[in-house]
Structure formats: C-alpha cells, structure tokens
Amino acid sequence: MLAFLAAWIGGHLLVLQRLAPLLRATDRLSAGDLSIRTGVPYGKGEFSQLAFAFDQMAKSLEQRESERKQAGTALRKSEDEAKRLAQENAIMAEIGRIISSTLNIQEVYERFAEEAQKLIPFDRININLISYERSTCTAAYSAGKTASGRQPGDVFPLAGSGTEEVMKTRSGILFGPETRREVADRFPGLLAAFEAGDRSMMTVPLISKDKVIGGLYFGIAKSKAYTDRDLKLAENIGVQIAGAIANAQLFMDHEQAEKEKRTLEEQLLQSQKMEAVGRLAGGIAHDFNNLLTIIKGYSQLSLIELKTDNPLKGNIHEIEKASDRATDLTRQLLAFSRRQVMEFKVVDLAAILENLEKMLRRVIGEDIELIIETHDALGKVKVDPGQIEQVLLNLAVNAKDAMPDGGSLIIEVANAELDEEYARKHTELKPGPYVALSVSDTGCGMTPEVREQVFEPFFTTKE
C-alpha cells in the first residue's frame, strides 16, 4: 500500500513538473506577452505535443498582433499622407489664386514666398532670370537672409550657377555641400549661398513656352534638409511662377507698346502742328521781309541824302538798325518754316562755346557762375553755327531770369552713342554716334504746365 502511494505521489509530482513550463507560459500569455514560448523540447509524447500546440498558438497570436499593428501604422500613415496631400493641394491652389489675381509681379513674388514656406522650409529663396544674350542672371526677387551679390537687381554670371545646371538639364537639382571646396569645384556660382550659411540647396527651372527663363532657388542652413519630395514640390511651384512671370512680361510688353504708340501719336500730332505753324510763319515772314526790304532801302537812301548834322539822321539810323533786327527775326522764322536755307558747316561745338563764352558772361551777369565742360576727342557736328549761338544765348537769358539771386549755368558737350531703343522713342533720330549739348542751371525750374508747352512755337512766360 505504501509503495503504491509513493508511486502515485511520484507520478503526480512528475506530471506537475512537466506541466510547470506550460503553466508559466499560459500565465505570461494571458498577461499579454505574445512572444512567450514553453521551451519544452518537441517529441512524440503528449506533453511535447501539448507544448508544440501551445507554441504554435502563441506564434499565430503574435503574428496576428504584428499584422494588426502594421495595418494600424499603415492606416495612420495613409491618413497623414492624405492630410499632407490635402494641405499641399490647398497651398498650391492658393499660389495659383495669387498669380491669377494680379499682374504686379513683385506682389506675386512676396505673396507666393509666404505660401511656399508652408510647403518647403527655407532660410532664403531667390528667383533668378536668365539673359541669354549676356550669359548672365539677374536676381529678380530674394527673401530671407541675405547673400552677397544675390539681392534684387544684382547681376551675376550664368556660368557655374545652379540656374545654369537646371537650364541645361531642364530638371531640378539637390545639392548638400559640406565644404567650400566642394561648392567651388561643382557650382562656384553657389559660393555666395554657401558663405551665407546655406548647407542644403535646391534649384528648379522656370520654364515658359518650352524655354528655361530662370531658376527658383531654396536654401537652408540645416544639412540634408531637402528630399526628392521637396524637389517635386519645388518644381510644381516653379511651373506656376514661370507662368506668372510670362503673364507679367506680356502685360509689360503690352503697356510699353501702348505707351510707345501714344508717344508716336503725340509726336505725329506735334509734327503736323509744327508743319502748319511753320507754313503760316513762313508766309508771314516772307511778306514781312518784303516790307522790311523797302523800309531798309528807303532808310539807307535817306541816310545817304541827309547831311551829317541833320537831326533826323540819328532817327533814320535807328530805323535802319531796327530793320536789321527785324530781318534777323524773319530769318529765324523762315528757318523755322524750312524756307530759309540754313548755312550748315562742320564745326567743333567746343570752339563755338569758347568764342561765345565772353558774350554769355555779359548776358548772365556777375552773380551767375558760368561753367563750360568739354571732353577730349569731341566729335565734329554739321550745324548752322548762327542758329546754335542763338539757341545758347536764348537759354542763357532764360537761365538768368530763373536765377535772380545768382546761381550756376552749366553747359556741357560730350560724345554720345544712341541705341536702337532711344531711336525708337525719338523717330527723327537714327542710332549711332552723336555729340550731346546739354544746358542746365540751378534756377527755380519750370512748372509742369510750362513744361507741357515749352516746345510750342512762340510760347513764352515773359510779359
């Protein structure tokens, strides 16, 4: 009996000993530890099979939990991605609205930069426009921290710049240099950005009508800050900005064309007016000149016939001088009407000024300083010397009237080269070399109303 009891107790203890790992694993599993395993060697016995079944169940539960967590993570990522895409689309739509709301390109730049920073962080942003003729770039816009030579209006070489690279490849670039040598070797045009502190750089092309017109640059001090995703966003922004620049350029071209059209119309009207006045003045001057010829002829005959001591001789002499002055006036009127043949000569304006200087000083008086500036190698001009002298004397008289308390009268002659653009605005001129004669003074100047009429025939402010 005792032997049977001992055998039973021993067997019971053996069963409990073999069940212990399974019981411990069950407790751990119920506590949420899905990675628990029994640790019992697998075999053919019932306990081994039970341990194997438990381990398989725990493994399956662990795998399902892992899949559930992965699915949750993927769902959160998907939700975050959806939110990010919605935000990006909203900002891109706002940039589009800004561009379509105004043709003021500077206003577009300012407002777009504010929106762009919500998508792409930057310490500095630049818009650089390409001049293919000069192989240069012009900084059209800049915001954020400053970089030498990259402020609005600054011009820098296209060669070696990030803009040149995107012009060639027609795609954006990411550049994260760590040393100055790295920048100098690859993109020397970005040295200014590196020295300003940028360690992550991104440039995308601005393409309009299938032509790269410039580059959009983003820079930030943080290393490796930009990703391919940022590059894609920047390229999308660049597409919109290029469109805005093209629209603004079309508008400016239209405005310039309208302005030039109005200028040409005004010039044509003025030309027609001057032609009509010239014909009138020429007719009057011609008839008046005939009368003066008679007056002068009779005065000269009278002077010949009168004795020296005749009191009338002085009066008739004054009549003769007055007729001479009137003849000069009619000559000017005929020149204005193109009926008087002008005596053109090839002259040196500096020499004319030198000969006229004494007379000019007498005209303006001692209270006004006369400054005459000439330049070496001054070109010769073909003019009527008498007309030039008369113009200068008239301007000197006007300057004197404008400076009752004294001042300075400056007359300068210098060589000048007139280009196509200047000639287009002044249709009576052709591009090429000229000599510029300029007259200025320190007087009170003219009112806007007087300036509007200053070239009208016979207009004067003198009473």
PEJO-V446427 format. One record per residue. N is the residue number from 1. D_FIRST is the distance of its C-alpha to the first C-alpha in Angstrom with 2 decimals. Layout:
N/D_FIRST  N/D_FIRST
//
This chain:
1/0.00  2/3.77  3/5.35  4/5.11  5/6.26  6/8.62  7/9.86  8/10.61  9/12.39  10/14.19  11/15.33  12/16.52  13/18.40  14/19.93  15/21.16  16/22.63  17/24.24  18/25.87  19/26.98  20/28.56  21/31.87  22/32.21  23/31.66  24/34.18  25/36.63  26/36.31  27/37.14  28/40.13  29/41.32  30/41.27  31/43.26  32/45.95  33/45.33  34/45.99  35/46.04  36/42.29  37/40.18  38/36.41  39/36.97  40/34.09  41/35.15  42/35.81  43/34.05  44/32.56  45/29.25  46/28.76  47/28.81  48/31.95  49/33.61  50/32.77  51/34.25  52/37.27  53/37.89  54/37.72  55/40.11  56/42.52  57/42.55  58/43.28  59/45.96  60/47.56  61/47.63  62/49.16  63/51.76  64/52.70  65/53.07  66/55.25  67/57.37  68/57.70  69/58.90  70/61.30  71/62.66  72/63.17  73/64.91  74/67.08  75/67.96  76/68.97  77/70.99  78/72.62  79/73.48  80/74.84  81/76.81  82/78.21  83/79.26  84/80.85  85/82.70  86/83.94  87/85.17  88/86.86  89/88.54  90/89.75  91/91.23  92/92.85  93/94.31  94/95.68  95/97.27  96/98.85  97/100.14  98/101.63  99/103.39  100/104.83  101/105.96  102/108.56  103/110.76  104/110.91  105/108.93  106/108.48  107/106.90  108/104.63  109/103.58  110/102.74  111/100.71  112/98.94  113/97.79  114/96.13  115/94.20  116/93.39  117/91.67  118/89.18  119/88.09  120/88.67  121/88.58  122/91.57  123/93.51  124/96.66  125/97.93  126/101.15  127/103.18  128/105.46  129/108.17  130/109.58  131/113.27  132/113.57  133/117.27  134/116.66  135/113.16  136/111.98  137/109.57  138/110.43  139/107.86  140/108.42  141/105.69  142/103.31  143/100.83  144/98.45  145/98.95  146/102.16  147/102.67  148/105.93  149/108.18  150/105.98  151/107.46  152/109.20  153/112.45  154/111.49  155/112.27  156/110.31  157/110.22  158/108.23  159/107.39  160/104.07  161/102.85  162/99.78  163/102.22  164/103.73  165/100.31  166/99.49  167/103.05  168/102.45  169/98.93  170/99.36  171/95.77  172/94.17  173/92.94  174/90.26  175/91.04  176/88.92  177/90.74  178/89.35  179/92.48  180/96.20  181/96.74  182/94.53  183/96.74  184/99.97  185/98.97  186/97.85  187/99.54  188/102.17  189/103.32  190/100.04  191/100.61  192/102.00  193/98.78  194/96.64  195/98.77  196/98.42  197/94.64  198/93.43  199/90.43  200/89.47  201/92.43  202/92.81  203/96.01  204/96.52  205/99.73  206/102.01  207/103.31  208/106.17  209/107.84  210/105.87  211/107.23  212/105.34  213/107.37  214/105.19  215/101.76  216/99.34  217/97.62  218/94.52  219/93.57  220/90.91  221/89.94  222/86.22  223/85.26  224/83.87  225/84.34  226/85.57  227/83.67  228/84.72  229/84.06  230/86.60  231/89.02  232/88.79  233/89.42  234/92.37  235/93.85  236/93.64  237/95.37  238/97.96  239/98.85  240/99.71  241/101.65  242/103.67  243/104.64  244/105.73  245/107.84  246/109.47  247/110.27  248/111.71  249/113.81  250/115.17  251/116.06  252/117.77  253/119.65  254/120.80  255/121.88  256/123.73  257/125.44  258/126.52  259/127.78  260/129.76  261/131.12  262/132.33  263/133.84  264/135.68  265/136.94  266/138.20  267/139.86  268/141.50  269/142.73  270/144.04  271/145.71  272/147.40  273/148.47  274/149.87  275/151.67  276/153.30  277/154.28  278/155.50  279/157.80  280/159.15  281/159.62  282/161.23  283/163.74  284/164.65  285/164.87  286/167.09  287/169.53  288/169.41  289/170.10  290/173.24  291/174.45  292/173.67  293/175.70  294/178.70  295/178.17  296/177.75  297/180.72  298/183.09  299/181.89  300/182.60  301/186.05  302/186.78  303/185.79  304/188.16  305/191.06  306/190.63  307/192.20  308/190.05  309/191.14  310/190.55  311/188.07  312/186.53  313/185.51  314/182.49  315/181.28  316/181.64  317/179.82  318/176.86  319/177.00  320/176.77  321/173.74  322/172.04  323/172.69  324/171.13  325/167.97  326/167.95  327/168.32  328/165.22  329/163.36  330/164.42  331/163.39  332/159.88  333/159.85  334/160.97  335/158.32  336/155.74  337/156.98  338/157.03  339/160.79  340/161.74  341/161.23  342/159.07  343/160.01  344/156.79  345/156.64  346/153.96  347/153.56  348/151.34  349/150.11  350/149.79  351/153.54  352/154.35  353/152.36  354/154.12  355/157.53  356/156.54  357/154.91  358/158.06  359/158.88  360/155.31  361/155.44  362/158.68  363/157.17  364/154.02  365/155.67  366/154.65  367/151.72  368/149.69  369/148.26  370/148.72  371/146.02  372/146.60  373/143.77  374/144.37  375/142.22  376/143.04  377/143.59  378/144.37  379/145.10  380/148.51  381/148.97  382/151.59  383/152.91  384/156.10  385/156.62  386/158.73  387/156.03  388/153.34  389/155.56  390/156.24  391/152.52  392/151.77  393/154.65  394/153.52  395/149.95  396/151.30  397/153.34  398/150.31  399/148.21  400/150.88  401/150.89  402/147.09  403/147.28  404/149.90  405/148.37  406/148.08  407/145.25  408/144.73  409/145.83  410/143.87  411/145.13  412/143.00  413/143.48  414/140.72  415/139.65  416/137.11  417/135.16  418/134.61  419/131.67  420/131.08  421/129.30  422/132.22  423/134.72  424/132.79  425/133.18  426/136.85  427/138.31  428/141.71  429/140.19  430/138.83  431/136.08  432/137.38  433/139.01  434/141.05  435/142.60  436/141.33  437/143.77  438/142.09  439/143.77  440/141.87  441/142.77  442/141.22  443/142.97  444/141.70  445/140.88  446/141.22  447/139.61  448/137.50  449/140.36  450/142.87  451/140.57  452/140.38  453/144.20  454/145.00  455/145.87  456/147.91  457/151.56  458/153.87  459/151.05  460/151.69  461/150.55  462/153.88  463/156.21
//
